[in-house]
Amino acid sequence: MNYIIGYKIFEFKENEKNTPTLYSDDDMIVKVSKTFDSTKKQNKDTRWCSSQKDSFYRHNKTANMYRITFSDGYKLRLTWDYIDEEASELGSYSGGTHWGQGGIVYGDKKFYDVFRPRDTNDPFEIDWRSNKEREIVDRIKSIPDDAKLSMMEYQDKMSIEKSAIITKSIKDIELIKVIDVKENKSRSIYDYEITVEYRGKEYDIAASKDFKICDLKKLEKDFKNQYSFVGNTINIYLRDKVKEYLKKNKVLESNSFREMKYSDIINDIKDILWPISEMGYDIKPKVEKDKDTDRIYIRINSNEGYSNLDKPIVWTKEVESEFDRLKDFIFECGFLMSEVRYVLEEEPIDKFFGLTYSSFTGLVSNKGIKRLMFILKRITK
């Protein structure tokens, strides 16, 4: 990656500070990506979502990002998280510990395959009970014991650094003070205008009816710590502070934060997705609740069942912002968007992928999607 500063061009170079090497032999080299520039370089010839800046910070906040490059061009990445999958999804971070494959081997670019170990404390312990061939599993099993040991030792050593990143970002967030909340009477998707103070300066924030903060762009510009805006930590903090303000000043009744019934949730989901139709997509979301598992399934179809969309949805920033609103809403209702299942426009109809929402959004930017389903899981206390 090159940078132009003044009249000089500076090229990013790896070193032991931004990309430490943990292990090397004739067959592979194991490194750790610690900066965004390092990650982009290590992610060459892959479809890994951490190549996007926001996804990098989401992953690196609570996990170490290991990169294993084989001599034949095959690449493995291990996102080894310090928190479990549900906690990671709750915070909208990396999505928990998981492996991914990429690279180009003899001219063949590897498709993006993801593998989750059963034990997040030992991602090298593979229990793969299937007759189906899966290269990513074979490659993980081929990693030498010395390479595994080097990664385990690094994971133990870096836990204090990761804790410091989180602590520092939380302290920065706690400097935000809510000083006013007003109803937005103009025609807008936002229902409330919130004024906050941060380091002596005031900022206006737009919020939805459930006080999930939706627009933080003005505030974000003055935050030097980019990890503060990773995940939904700041959203949860602001939601709680707004709630405290409303109760203290008796602006609104506390039932604004009531727990919603399933029928209300389902109807509101359809309303939230309605703006996507105005973008030229004839979608008819089908929302169903599974009585046995207490999960909710949202199928974004133009017809009944699992049929294709009449017009594939191109995943632009505008489309993503509407689905982000959906994700925020269901979180307020006590659910996580636990999995996204989709088929890309150019893929066969039966070749679907299942990913966490954060991984999904990092991979499908500006791509057409002809099948799309979201699985919501209730948050357990």
Secondary structure, DSSP 8 states (H G I E B T S, - for coil): -EEEETTEEEE----TTTS-EEEE-SSEEEEE--SHHHHHHHTTTS--GGGSHHHHHHHHHHEEEEEEEETTSEEEEEEEESS-HHHHHHHTSS-SSEEEEEEEETTEE----EE--S-TT-TT------SS--HHHHHHHTS-HHHHHHHHHHHHHTHHHHHHHHHHHHHHHTT-EEEEEEE--SSSS--EEEEEEETTEEEEEEE-TT--EEE-HHHHTT-S-GGGGSTTHHHHHHHHHHHHHHHHHT-S-GGGG----HHHHHHHHHHHHHHHHTTT---EEEEEEETTTTEEEEEEESSSTT---SS-EE--HHHHHHHHHHHHHHHHTTEEEEEEEEEETTS-TT--EEE-HHHHHHH-TT-EEEEEEEEEEE---
